[in-house]
């Protein structure tokens, strides 16, 4: 497996500046305008959320994939059951991973933001 992006990949982590920042801005608009108001639920130790979620690359990657799927399901001409499938196949799988107490926001508490340490690798060259 390689970290190189396929040509013109739509995946946000493969985007160079300024495209990355522009896409992140659009993602923030969707997360704050639709996702959190509708699906956010209360923050607790059992359901953590980081108000600086965009600083967690795993969260950015997962939320971006969720948003891409949302756009596809909500596109003109999409099948009538597309949004139901989006809930089942995308939202219901993504939110529990993000909000898991051991997930990407595990180090973040109300009023405290901490990025998780990445796993240590010894002598691995890409």
C-alpha positions in Angstrom: 0.0 0.0 0.0 1.3 3.4 -0.9 0.6 6.9 0.5 0.7 8.3 -3.0 -2.5 9.8 -4.2 -4.2 8.5 -7.4 -4.3 11.2 -10.1 -6.8 13.9 -9.1 -8.0 12.0 -6.0 -11.1 13.5 -4.4 -9.8 12.5 -0.9 -8.9 15.5 1.2 -5.7 14.2 2.7 -4.2 13.9 -0.8 -5.0 17.5 -1.7 -2.3 20.1 -1.9 -2.7 23.7 -0.8 -4.8 25.8 -1.5 -7.2 23.1 -2.5 -6.9 21.3 0.9 -7.8 24.5 2.8 -10.7 25.3 0.4 -12.1 21.7 0.8 -11.7 21.8 4.5 -13.6 25.0 4.7 -16.5 23.4 2.7 -16.3 20.4 5.0 -16.5 22.6 8.1 -19.6 24.3 6.7 -21.3 20.9 6.2 -20.2 19.5 9.6 -21.3 22.7 11.5 -24.4 23.4 9.3 -25.9 19.9 9.0 -24.1 17.1 10.6 -23.7 18.4 14.2 -27.0 20.2 14.5 -28.9 17.1 13.3 -26.7 14.2 14.5 -24.3 15.6 17.1 -25.9 14.4 20.3 -24.6 15.5 23.7 -20.9 15.3 24.4 -19.9 13.1 27.3 -17.0 10.9 28.3 -18.9 8.0 26.6 -19.4 10.2 23.5 -16.5 12.5 23.1 -16.3 15.2 20.5 -13.5 17.8 19.9 -14.6 21.3 19.0 -11.3 21.5 17.1 -12.0 18.3 15.1 -10.3 19.6 12.0 -6.9 19.2 13.8 -7.4 15.4 14.0 -6.5 13.9 10.7 -8.5 10.8 11.3 -11.6 12.9 11.9 -11.0 14.9 8.8 -10.5 11.8 6.7 -13.6 10.1 8.0 -15.8 13.2 7.9 -14.7 14.0 4.4 -15.6 10.5 3.2 -18.9 10.8 5.0 -19.5 14.1 3.3 -18.6 12.8 -0.2 -21.0 9.9 0.3 -23.7 12.5 1.4 -23.1 14.5 -1.7 -23.5 11.4 -3.9 -26.7 10.3 -2.0 -28.1 13.8 -2.2 -27.2 14.5 -5.8 -29.9 15.2 -8.4 -31.1 12.0 -9.9 -30.0 9.9 -6.9 -32.3 7.0 -6.1 -35.0 7.7 -3.6 -33.5 5.3 -1.0 -30.0 6.9 -1.3 -30.3 8.9 1.9 -31.6 5.9 3.8 -28.6 3.9 2.5 -26.3 6.8 3.5 -27.6 6.7 7.1 -27.2 2.9 7.2 -24.0 2.4 5.3 -22.1 5.6 6.2 -23.4 7.7 9.1 -24.2 4.7 11.3 -20.6 3.4 10.8 -18.7 6.6 11.0 -20.1 8.4 14.0 -19.6 5.5 16.5 -15.9 5.3 15.4 -15.4 9.1 15.8 -17.2 9.3 19.1 -15.8 6.2 20.7 -14.0 6.9 24.0 -10.8 5.4 22.4 -11.3 7.1 19.1 -9.6 10.2 17.7 -11.0 12.5 20.3 -10.0 10.4 23.3 -7.5 13.0 24.5 -10.0 15.9 24.2 -12.2 16.9 27.1 -14.4 19.9 27.6 -12.1 22.9 27.5 -9.0 20.7 26.7 -7.7 19.7 23.3 -5.0 17.1 22.9 -4.0 15.2 19.7 -3.4 11.5 20.2 0.1 10.2 19.9 0.6 8.2 16.7 1.8 4.6 16.9 5.6 4.3 17.1 7.4 2.6 14.2 11.0 1.4 14.4 13.1 1.6 11.3 10.3 1.6 8.7 11.1 3.5 5.5 8.4 4.5 3.1 
